[in-house]
Amino acid sequence: MSDETKIVIAHKDNKGSIGVQSEDCDPIFRTFEGDLGSGLERVPGVLEEARQLWETNSQYPKCESPLPSQAAPAKAPGQTTRAATTSRQTPMF
């Protein structure tokens, strides 16, 4: 784990989020309510929580399940591919 840590704080309408990320580690996000000062007070605790998490499990396990088929789904009998016309405008082409 790198010593460099990135901390991002977003705040709007008395609500905010704190994001913490370090190289080769998954980021963590926490939300807070209140002014920006109350969010800044939470930063050391969120940072400590992230560091403890990264010591035991720096990254989430990779997904090993197969991807769903990318083939087009089969059409039901009587189903058409033409979209329903919702406009009274005459098509130009």
RAVEN-V781131 format. One record per residue. N is the residue number from 1. RES is the residue in one small letter. PHI is phi in radians with two decimals (* if undefined). NEAR is the number of other C-alpha atoms within 10 Angstrom. Layout:
BEGIN
n={N N}
res={RES RES}
phi={PHI PHI}
near={NEAR NEAR}
END
This chain:
BEGIN
n={1 2 3 4 5 6 7 8 9 10 11 12 13 14 15 16 17 18 19 20 21 22 23 24 25 26 27 28 29 30 31 32 33 34 35 36 37 38 39 40 41 42 43 44 45 46 47 48 49 50 51 52 53 54 55 56 57 58 59 60 61 62 63 64 65 66 67 68 69 70 71 72 73 74 75 76 77 78 79 80 81 82 83 84 85 86 87 88 89 90 91 92 93}
res={m s d e t k i v i a h k d n k g s i g v q s e d c d p i f r t f e g d l g s g l e r v p g v l e e a r q l w e t n s q y p k c e s p l p s q a a p a k a p g q t t r a a t t s r q t p m f}
phi={* -1.35 -1.35 -1.38 -2.26 -1.84 -2.14 -2.14 -2.13 -2.06 -2.52 -2.78 0.90 1.16 -2.36 -2.73 -2.42 -2.17 -2.04 -2.26 -2.50 -2.37 -1.00 1.12 -2.29 -1.27 -1.28 -2.16 -2.25 -2.34 -1.85 -2.60 -2.08 2.16 -1.35 -1.07 -1.05 -1.18 -1.20 -1.11 -1.15 -1.44 -0.97 -1.02 -1.18 -1.15 -1.09 -1.13 -1.04 -1.11 -1.10 -1.15 -1.11 -1.17 -1.14 -1.65 -2.69 -1.26 -2.38 -1.16 -1.09 -1.25 -1.24 -1.87 -1.33 -1.21 -1.28 -1.15 -1.06 -1.65 -1.22 -1.16 -1.15 -1.17 -1.60 -1.27 -1.00 1.49 -1.48 -1.87 -1.68 -1.29 -1.25 -1.18 -1.49 -1.93 -1.97 -1.59 -1.30 -1.27 -1.15 -1.58 -2.27}
near={12 8 6 9 12 11 16 11 16 12 16 11 8 12 14 18 15 20 18 21 19 19 13 11 19 15 16 17 14 14 14 16 14 13 14 16 8 13 21 13 10 14 18 10 11 18 19 11 13 21 19 12 15 19 11 8 12 18 13 8 7 6 7 6 6 6 7 6 7 6 6 6 7 6 9 7 6 6 7 9 7 6 6 7 7 6 7 6 7 6 6 4 3}
END
